Amino acid sequence: MLDLQGRRKSVRKSSIRARVDKFGWQANSSVIFIALGLIFILTIYLVLNDRKILKRESALSQNIKS
């Protein structure tokens, strides 16, 4: 890096920032994949639950008609 006068500045990273830079992308991608997995599981649950509710409603409407 250069400062305003064109001289080189020494960039010294803290140990926490160095770890974030080293593992930041991996941690970020794992969070994304975990979130996608949870969304997928939740979607399957909601679809199955919705089908169960629709079956229950159709059974109720059949009972009311007869």
Backbone torsions as a table, in degrees:
resi	resn	phi	psi	omega
1	MET	NA	148.5	178.8
2	LEU	-115.6	143.3	175.3
3	ASP	-86.4	-170.4	-175.1
4	LEU	-65.3	-27.6	180.0
5	GLN	-89.8	3.6	178.3
6	GLY	87.7	6.3	178.8
7	ARG	-86.3	152.6	178.4
8	ARG	-74.4	135.2	174.9
9	LYS	-105.1	141.9	175.4
10	SER	-85.0	128.5	-179.8
11	VAL	-103.2	116.7	-178.3
12	ARG	-115.7	119.9	-177.5
13	LYS	-95.5	145.3	173.7
14	SER	-74.5	163.8	-177.2
15	SER	-66.2	-33.2	179.1
16	ILE	-68.3	-45.1	179.8
17	ARG	-65.0	-36.3	177.8
18	ALA	-64.1	-39.7	178.0
19	ARG	-67.8	-39.2	178.0
20	VAL	-64.4	-42.2	178.0
21	ASP	-64.3	-37.1	-177.6
22	LYS	-74.4	-44.9	-174.9
23	PHE	-107.6	4.4	-175.3
24	GLY	-60.5	-46.4	-177.8
25	TRP	-67.3	-41.5	-179.6
26	GLN	-64.4	-42.2	179.0
27	ALA	-65.9	-40.6	-179.4
28	ASN	-64.6	-44.4	-178.7
29	SER	-70.0	-34.6	178.8
30	SER	-68.0	-36.5	176.6
31	VAL	-63.5	-41.2	179.2
32	ILE	-63.7	-44.5	-179.1
33	PHE	-67.7	-36.9	176.7
34	ILE	-65.0	-43.5	178.7
35	ALA	-62.9	-41.2	178.1
36	LEU	-63.7	-39.9	177.5
37	GLY	-63.1	-43.2	178.1
38	LEU	-64.7	-39.3	177.8
39	ILE	-64.1	-41.6	179.1
40	PHE	-62.6	-45.9	179.2
41	ILE	-63.8	-42.8	179.2
42	LEU	-63.8	-38.5	178.5
43	THR	-63.6	-44.7	178.2
44	ILE	-61.6	-44.0	179.1
45	TYR	-60.7	-45.1	-177.7
46	LEU	-66.3	-37.5	178.1
47	VAL	-64.9	-45.9	-179.7
48	LEU	-65.5	-39.9	179.3
49	ASN	-66.1	-39.5	178.9
50	ASP	-64.3	-41.3	177.8
51	ARG	-62.5	-39.8	178.9
52	LYS	-64.1	-41.4	179.5
53	ILE	-65.5	-41.6	179.2
54	LEU	-64.2	-38.8	177.1
55	LYS	-64.4	-41.7	179.6
56	ARG	-64.4	-41.2	179.3
57	GLU	-67.0	-39.5	179.0
58	SER	-68.1	-35.9	176.6
59	ALA	-65.7	-39.6	177.7
60	LEU	-65.4	-40.8	-179.8
61	SER	-69.6	-31.4	175.6
62	GLN	-67.7	-39.0	179.0
63	ASN	-67.7	-36.1	-178.9
64	ILE	-71.6	-38.5	-178.9
65	LYS	-69.3	-33.4	-177.1
66	SER	-92.1	NA	NA
